Amino acid sequence: MALTKSRLPGLRLSQYPRLSIQLMAIGLVITLAFILAALFAPLLQSWGWLQNPTEGLANPIHQPPSAEHWFGTSRQGYDVFSRTLFGSQAALQVVVLATLLSLVIGVPLGMVSGYLGGRLDRVLLFLMDTIYTLPGLLLSVTLAFVVGRGVWNAAIALSIAYVPQYYRVVRNHTVSVKTELFIEAARSMGASTWRVLTRYLFLNVIQSVPVLFTLNAADAVLVLGGLGFLGLGLPEETPEWGRDLQQALDALPTGIWWTALFPGLALTLLVVGLSLVGEGLNELIDPRSRQE
């Protein structure tokens, strides 16, 4: 019946400011470039076009950018260009896993909590609010000490900090939607709780989830960089922008700028790209943003 349809607004690009569409397109291009780098870096290495990012060179000492080493080499003899490309692979793996884990946990909890209410809702709300009040980096650092290094471990440490955000957004939407006429009609016709949640509520309460996903992904890139900088992210042999930045600190006072510039620039660009995509999605999905 008509009342069961999602209340998501129609997405006609002509309705939105051209600048917003352009910025979102720029964000998509930047993000896609890092995705392609992550996908094709191993293939380029197998063809001999990239150095092994975990093996030093025969002449390792801080070679500046050149035709042979586009981004120069580090103190350990690593090719910075290769480390930067492979760093995008590690970053995207952890970030995608972390945001998916937090989404898969937070969205169902928010729907069940908001729909059922009662003691379960109060307990979950208290728990999520408690986690939400903790700084994300501090919480991730603490969890990283507990779970240790590794892609999955870093993803788990990051995801715990984002679960409350999905929970709060979805719960608030569920509380407002569950009093709608089509929900009441479904219940009066004998629809089970599971059927109401999956068929009638789900599409109506996930409007902000894509925006939250991309913005959390941008934040997760920064937090992962912080963990790597502190030596708590991925194993030492894994190319990681945060660790490369930490190892480049000692060389900066001596004028060795390239070992810090390129990993830092890659991290910044990926954050900017994901943030632009998130803000663009927000304008496409939220009608109120068009009225401001």
N, C-alpha and C positions, 0 to 999 in steps of 0.2 A: 504494500500500500504506500501511498505517496509520503506518509509521515515517517516512513522508515528510511528515507533517503538521507544521505549525509548533508550537513549544513555547510560543507566547504564551499566557499565562493567560487564562481567561475573565474578562470585564469585567462583573461584576455590582455595581452601585453600592451595593447593600445591604451588601456586605462591607467597605466603607470608612468611616472616621470621617466624621460629618456635617460637621465643621468643614473637613476637607480638600475635600469636595465643594463647600461654600459658598465657600471661598476660590478654588477653581478657577473657579466660576461668576462670581465677581466679576472675576477676571482676564479671562475670556472677554468679559464685558460691556465692560470698559475697552478691550480690544483691538479689539472690534467697533466701538466708538464712534469710535476713531481711523481704522479702515478706512472707515467711512461718511463721516467728515470728509474723508478723502483722495479718496474717490470723488465726493462731491457738491460739494466746494468750487468746481470750475470751473463746474458747473451753477448754483450760487447766484450766482456772479459774473455769468454771462450773463443772469440774471434781474434783475440790479441790486441784489441783496440783500447783496453783498459788494463792498468796494472792491478795486480792482486792487492786488495785494500788491507790485507793483514800481513803482508810480507814487505820488509824493508828493501831498499834498492842498494846496489853496490856502492853508489856514491850518495850517502844519505843526508849529509849535513845541509839543511836549510837552503835548498836551491830555490831562487825566486821564480816566479812564473815565466815560462818560456814556451817555445814551440814544442819542446819535448814533454814538458810537464806544465800544462795550461794553468794550473793553480799553484804550481810550485811543489816543494816537498817539505815534510815536517822534520823535526829533530830526530824522530825515530826512523826516518827514511821512507815514510809512507808517501804515496802520491796523493796529494790533497784533493785533486779532482776526482779520483777514484773513491776516496773516502767519503767525499761529499755526495756522490751519486748513490753509493751503497748505504749511506746514512739515511737517505730518503726511504729506502726499503725498510730499514729497522723502525724508523719513525712511524710510517704508515701501518706497518703490521701491528705495532703496539696500540696505536691510536684507534684503529678500526676495531680491534678486539676489545679495547677498554670501553669504547662508546657503545658497541653492540651488547656487551655484557650488562652495562648499566641500563640500557634501554630494555633488554629482555627481562631484567629483574624489576626495574622501577615502574614500567607501564602496567603490567598485571597487578602489582601490589597497589598502585594508585587506583585502578579501576575497582578492585575488590574492596579496598578500604572505603572509597567514596560511596560505593553502591550499598554495601552492607551496613556501614556505620557502626554505632555501638561501641563496645569495649575494644574490639579489634581495631577500629578506626582510631580510637584514642591512643592505644598502645603504639601503633605504627606511626602515628603523627608525632608522638613524643620522641620515638626512636629516630625518625628521619630528621626532625628539627634539631635534635642533639648532634647528629652527624653533620648537618648543614651548617651549624654554627662554627665548626672547626675549619681553619684555613686549609684549602685543598692541598697545597704543597706540603704543609706540616703533616697532614693526615697521610699523604702518599709516602713521605719519607719514613714515618713511623711504621706503616705497613710494609714498606720495602725492607726494613730491617728484619721484619718477622718472616716474610715469605721468601726473601732472597732475590738473587738476580735471575734474569731470563725473560723471554718475550711474554710468556703466559703470566709469570709472577709480576712483571711490571704492569701488565694489563689489569690484573686483579687489583693491584695496589692503587691504580688510577681509577678503576671503575667504581670502587666503594664510595669515592668522593662525589660521583655524579649520580648515583642512584637516587638520592633525595630530591634532586632537581626534577627528574622525570616523575617521581612519585608525587611531588607537590603539584606540578602542573596538571597531570592527568587526574589526580584526585579532585582538584578544584573544578575541573571541567565536568567530571562525573557527577559531583554533587549538584551542579546546576542543570545538567541534562537529564538526570534520573527523574525529575519532576515533570518532564515534558509529557504531552498527551500521548504520543506514540509509545512511550515506555509504559505508561499506565494501561494503555490498550493492550499491549503485548502481555503484561502481567495478568490482566483480567481474562485473557484468552488461554491462560494456563501455561505460558512460556516459562521454562525453567530459568533459574538464575544464570546458568552457563549460556543458554541461548540468548538471553537478554544482553549479557555482557559481550558476547562475540558477534552477534548479528545486529543489535540495535544500538549499542553504546560505542563500540570500538571506533568506528569511522567518525563518530561525532566528537570524540574526546582526544584524538591524536593530531589535531590541527597544528599544534605548536611543536610537535615532536621533531619534524624535519629541521626546523630552525634550531631547536635545542641541540640536536645531534651535531650539526655543523659547528655551532659555537662551542660546544663541549670538545669537539675534535680540535679546534684551534687552541683551546686552553690546555688540552692534553699534550699537544706538541710542546708547549712551554714548560709544563710540569715535567714531562719526560726529559727535556733538556736540563732542567734543574736537577733531576735525579742523576742523570749522567754526569753533570758537573760535580756532584757530590760523591760520585763513584758508586751509586746505588742502583743504577739502571740495568743495562744489559751486561753480559760477560765481557771481560776486557778485550777479547779478540774481535768482538763485534764492532763494526764501524758505527759510531754514534756521535751526533753533533755536539751534545753536551760534554762528553768526555774529551772530544777533540778541542773544544774551547778551553777546558780546564788545562789540558796539556800545553796549550799555546800561550798561556799566561806568562810563563817565565821568559818567553822569547820576545814579547812585546816591547819591553824597555830597550832592547838592543836593535829595534827597527825591523824585526821579523814580523811583518803585519799580515802576511797572506795566510798563515796557518790559523789565524783567528777570524779573519775577514770572511772567508768563503763559507765555513760551517755556520757562522753567525748570520750571514746573509741568507743562506738556505733556510735556516730555522725561521727567520723573520718573514721571508717571502711566503712560506707555507702557512704561517699563522695569518698573514694578511689575506692570502687567497681564500682560506676557509672562512675567515670573518666576513669578507665581502659576499661570499655565497650565502652565509647565514643571514646577513642583513637584507640581501636581495630576496631571499625566500620569505623573510618576515613581511616585506612589503607586498609580496604576491599573495600571501595567505591571510594576513591580518587586514581587514578592510579599514580599520581605524587609522592605520599608518598612512593611507592615502588622503585622509582628511586633515592631516597635520601640515 
